[in-house]
C-alpha cells in the first residue's frame, strides 16, 4: 500500500471513530471500535472494519445501527477530508479479536497450566565458584 493511501486510511479511521463516539447519539454504537480501513487504490471505496464486543445479538444491532447511519458518517468524513471525492463506506464486522479470544480459551482448556519455576532452583550458587 502506498504512503498516501495508508495515511488517508488512518485519517478516515480516526474521523469515523470520532464521528461514531462524539457526534452520533446512538448508545448501540458505544462499544464499536474501528479496527482498520481498506481503501481502494483509486480512493473510491473504503471497507470499514468494526470490532464489537458483546453477544451476537448486540453485535448485530451495532452493525445495523452503523449501516443505518452510513449517510451521516459519510457526510462527516467528507467534511473532514477536504478531498475532491470521498470514498464510499461499507461496514464489515471484524471478528479477529473474537476469534483470538476463542482460540485462547480453547488452548487454556487443552494445555496444562503453566507453572512458575521455583526461584530457589534458579539462584542456587555453584560450589565450584569459590
PyMOL commands that set and color helices and strands:
alter all, ss='L'
color gray80, all
select helices_A, chain A and resi 3-23+27-29+56-68+70-81+96-110+119-122+127-129
alter helices_A, ss='H'
color red, helices_A
select strands_A, chain A and resi 32-39+45-52+88-93
alter strands_A, ss='S'
color yellow, strands_A
deselect
rebuild
show_as cartoon
